[in-house]
Amino acid sequence: MTASDATHRVFNQVPDLAHYNPFAIDTALSGALERLGGGWHADTLRQFGDTLGQPEVQAWASEANRHGPELHTHSRTGERIDEVRFHASWHALLSLLRREQLQALPFAQPRAGAWAARTAGYYLQAQIESGTLCPATMTFASIPVLMKEPALFEPLRGKLYATAHDPRDIPWRDKRAVLVGMGMTEKQGGSDVRANTTVARPVRGEGRGAEYALTGHKWFFSAPMCDAHLVVARMGADDGPLSCFFVPRFRDDGSHNAIHIQRLKDKLGNRSNASSEVEFRDASGILVGDEGRGIPTIIEMATHTRLDCVIGSAALLRASLVQAIHHARHRTAFGRLLADQPLMRNVLADLALESEAAMLLMMELGHAFGHADDDPLANAWKRIVTPAAKFWICKRTLEATGEAMEVWGGNGYVEEAPMARYYREAPVNSIWEGSGNIMCLDVLRAIQRHPEDAARLLQDLGQRAGGHAGVRAELASLQAMLHLPPDQLEVSARRFAQGLVLTAQAALMLAHVDAESAELFAASRLGRAHGRVFGTLDATAAQLHRVIDNAWPT
């Protein structure tokens, strides 16, 4: 061996995490799935986990983000085509999503536990890659809106429920499977959809199902290669009432609809997914819902996308945790494995508690969505906890991905590893479908409109916690805040939402996990005594080891 060879001896480097099953190693997830009625789907998810853990699928995730979408506005011969082309890995990942029917499962298979089954499946796929989730989520969220339009939904049904991806850019009626996106945001409005100026003028017919011509712009038009989008526009004039329209990529005569893609957004993360700016120049659209009810119609869609923001963030948190534990179990520093060092154990255990609590809340919310129509308590969870969970879990995932990257040290900061991608992905769910302030204000609005829901919810949390002193104290604090003057309560909206989510998570932990882990979570999170940095648990070395081993059994 030459001196040069000796300087390049590779040792104490951590192997890539591959050939693992994210479902099989997550006993807390499989327990929640069984408890919420989705145990019938466990074998399918185990097989899905085997696929997701393969090196080839991991490579797809990396490649789809390294080779992002490309906009082609015109064909070689000059025709306007407004086409976005994706790397083959993007289509491979979408094929996985559709094979598992994650864009439609509870609607296509309406049986007990279907919502829990879909939530768990989406959670697994979201641990691998985030950009491809966007069109699947929007398609999923469009279904309950489109179901209310029988004439439109019937020819769409089989294509929305299809379990095979169809990447062809042809009219939706000629495809085997379709994807549906959303177009709300405009330059001047952002989250304030009421500031929209896009105008829809009647072309054929009146009322629901009538055809309109849309003129205007959208500042964020997500997944422009979807086969159609649900779009908000004003009826007839700049000050007309807002309505919702189904706007396909192709007109019924087979020609391209007048949806002109101006450019693709150069985003911080979510790079595999195309987000665009578009102009409508008399684009053909079909009225969905009643005239002037565009905001409630699109909000129904947005509520379902908010659920997926919660699931997606919880999944990023879990993926970051698993990578951090894997690294710590293989990397030696200062004479011993990182996983055997007391302070590192504290950090990993704290991340593990955060991840488990996020997963339990995510699964409970998915279950609530499936029962909200006939169970007032489930409806209270859906209305109130969904925006609160989107606020808090998305924010905590921002911190957790950074902490997990730090476990890797400098190796986590380079793009060859997955940690940089997780970190760049983390902010999008906090921003998309309403940023933190919007979510917290929506929590208050839901309570003000349905105070009986708040009473049901808080009572339920107390019962689930079994009289735990910390939960009782937090519930009393939340009750007191609800009696504040409106202006003061709005100022405290973030504090209320945070307290509500932490109380819900603590109650779920106390009800469903081992007593030691539940108490560690409750003691560290309630009363707002826990520092915002991870690794501040007051626990013994043995307790920390057990928490980590529960998160990923050795």
Disulfide bonds with the S-S distance in Angstrom:
none
